[in-house]
Amino acid sequence: MKNLSVAELATITAGELIGGNATASVGPDVVVDTRQTTPGCLFVALPGERVDGHDFTLAAAEAGAVRSATSRDPGSPGRR
């Protein structure tokens, strides 16, 4: 994936950009597992049967992810 700005990603995905720097560059990596996080990557929080990726957005940021793509506010209660 070519490096894109956070604003470009939000436009491409019809997403809503909440907070942060809209011009920050994201990429080239996209991960769904925080153990695979690389500096500058995009973390995609996927809800699963046993684990919800939204619970790991802070860990992804601490590991170097520039942003997280989520389907809900990571601080709100999710589907369990």
C-alpha positions in Angstrom: 0.0 0.0 0.0 1.3 3.5 -0.8 1.5 5.8 2.1 -1.7 7.9 2.4 -2.7 10.7 4.7 -5.3 10.0 7.3 -7.7 12.4 5.5 -7.2 10.5 2.3 -8.0 7.2 4.0 -11.1 8.7 5.6 -12.3 9.8 2.2 -11.6 6.5 0.4 -13.4 4.5 3.1 -16.2 7.0 3.6 -15.1 7.1 7.2 -15.2 9.9 9.8 -12.0 11.3 11.0 -12.1 11.9 14.7 -9.3 13.9 16.3 -5.6 13.7 15.5 -3.6 15.1 12.6 -5.4 14.7 9.3 -2.2 15.2 7.3 -0.3 12.4 9.1 1.0 9.8 6.8 -0.1 6.2 7.3 1.5 3.1 5.9 2.7 1.2 4.2 1.5 -1.5 6.6 -2.0 -2.3 7.6 -2.5 -4.8 10.5 -5.3 -6.4 12.4 -3.1 -7.9 15.2 -1.2 -5.6 17.6 1.7 -8.1 17.6 2.3 -7.2 14.0 2.3 -3.5 14.5 5.0 -1.5 12.8 5.9 2.2 13.2 3.5 4.3 11.1 1.0 1.5 10.3 -2.8 1.5 10.3 -4.4 -0.8 12.9 -7.8 -2.1 11.8 -10.0 -3.0 14.8 -12.1 -6.0 13.8 -14.8 -7.4 16.1 -14.4 -11.2 16.6 -16.2 -14.0 18.3 -13.9 -14.1 21.3 -11.8 -10.9 21.0 -12.7 -7.4 19.8 -10.0 -5.5 18.1 -11.5 -2.2 19.5 -10.1 -3.3 22.9 -6.5 -3.1 21.5 -6.5 0.3 19.9 -4.4 1.9 22.7 -1.9 -1.0 22.6 -1.6 -0.5 18.8 -0.9 3.2 19.3 1.7 2.4 21.9 3.3 0.0 19.6 3.6 2.6 16.8 0.4 2.6 14.8 -0.4 6.1 13.5 -4.1 5.5 13.6 -6.8 2.9 14.1 -9.7 2.2 11.8 -12.7 1.4 13.9 -16.4 0.8 13.4 -17.3 2.3 16.8 -15.7 4.4 19.5 -13.2 2.1 21.2 -14.2 3.5 24.6 -17.8 2.5 24.2 -19.2 -1.0 25.1 -19.0 -3.4 22.2 -20.6 -6.6 21.2 -19.7 -9.4 23.5 
